[in-house]
């Protein structure tokens, strides 16, 4: 995965692409089935794996995001994209 590359979560459910970025425009397909550190695949537009991430369910980070971002039930996925230089 390259810095600035667009990827999407395999569990993203997009109600209407025109509404992307607005409240309730997306949801998690597996919200009710999620578990702490559940593997989350981040995919490229062509469907190939870009990066493996994990669900932050039940973590302090999830609680902080909900409180600071005013989210009721949201995604707690944290994904750090490194540059080629950082990866060596």
SVG drawing of the C-alpha trace seen along z (x, -y; Angstrom):
<svg xmlns="http://www.w3.org/2000/svg" viewBox="-29 -16 44 28">
<polyline fill="none" stroke="black" stroke-width="0.4" points="0.0,0.0 1.3,-3.4 0.9,-6.7 -2.2,-8.4 -3.6,-5.3 -7.3,-5.0 -8.6,-1.8 -11.9,-0.8 -13.0,1.5 -14.4,4.8 -17.2,4.4 -18.3,0.9 -21.9,0.6 -22.5,-2.5 -26.1,-3.7 -25.6,-6.2 -22.2,-7.2 -23.5,-10.8 -23.9,-11.0 -20.4,-9.8 -19.1,-11.8 -22.5,-12.8 -23.9,-11.3 -25.4,-7.8 -24.2,-7.5 -22.2,-4.4 -22.4,-1.5 -20.5,1.6 -21.9,4.8 -20.6,6.8 -21.2,4.4 -23.3,6.9 -20.7,9.7 -17.5,7.8 -15.0,8.8 -12.0,7.1 -9.0,7.3 -11.1,8.9 -9.1,8.8 -10.3,6.1 -9.2,6.3 -8.6,3.0 -9.0,3.4 -8.0,1.5 -10.6,0.6 -9.8,3.7 -10.6,5.9 -7.0,6.9 -5.7,6.7 -4.0,3.5 -3.5,3.9 -4.7,6.0 -6.0,4.0 -7.9,4.8 -11.2,3.8 -10.8,1.6 -14.0,2.8 -13.9,2.5 -10.7,0.4 -10.1,-3.0 -9.5,-4.3 -13.0,-3.3 -14.5,-5.0 -12.4,-8.2 -13.5,-8.4 -17.2,-8.0 -17.0,-10.7 -14.9,-13.2 -16.6,-12.6 -20.1,-12.4 -20.6,-9.0 -23.3,-6.7 -22.2,-3.5 -19.2,-3.9 -16.2,-2.2 -13.2,-2.2 -10.8,-1.0 -7.4,-2.6 -5.2,-2.4 -1.7,-3.8 -0.3,-4.1 3.5,-4.3 5.6,-5.8 8.0,-3.7 10.9,-5.4 9.5,-4.3 9.1,-0.7 12.7,-0.6"/>
</svg>
